[in-house]
Amino acid sequence: MKHLVQWIGLLLAFGFVSCAPAAIDGKKVGLSSLNTFADGSASTARGEAILVAQTDGKTKIIVSVTGLTKNTKHIGHVHNGACAVQGPVALVLLRLEADANGNATAETVVDTAKLVGAQYVQYHQRDLGDPAGGIGGGILCGDIK
């Protein structure tokens, strides 16, 4: 057992094995329009998500968006998969709250260890608890590459 631990230590030291996900610090994810807004009009939303590594094993995801319907709220997630082949929710992001000009920002701190494999950022037509029921389809999507 002692030798196994030594071998693992050497592999880690020389970079042959890593316990951490791929480097994500400063990664920019373009967010493109997808589907329609809750009122049925075509989504004109665009933006980006920037992933910033923190020193505590967390990652801050900073989302900035323009082109939303004014004064609306939208829940977001990191999903497993890709925009073209969508999968289940991996992480919940803080809601976007559009101002009177349709602009919004949100910052969410997540566990970096959960940012693994093929994933994408997606924001939805509505927020949790919206009287219309459900969060609706996606209005913004971007693959984390």
Secondary structure by P-SEA (a helix, b strand, c coil): caaaaaaaaaaaaacccccccccccbbbbbbbbccccccccccccccbbbbbbccccbbbbbbbbcccccbbbbbbbbccccccccccccccccbbbbcccccbbbbbbccccccccccccccccccccccccccccccbbbbcc
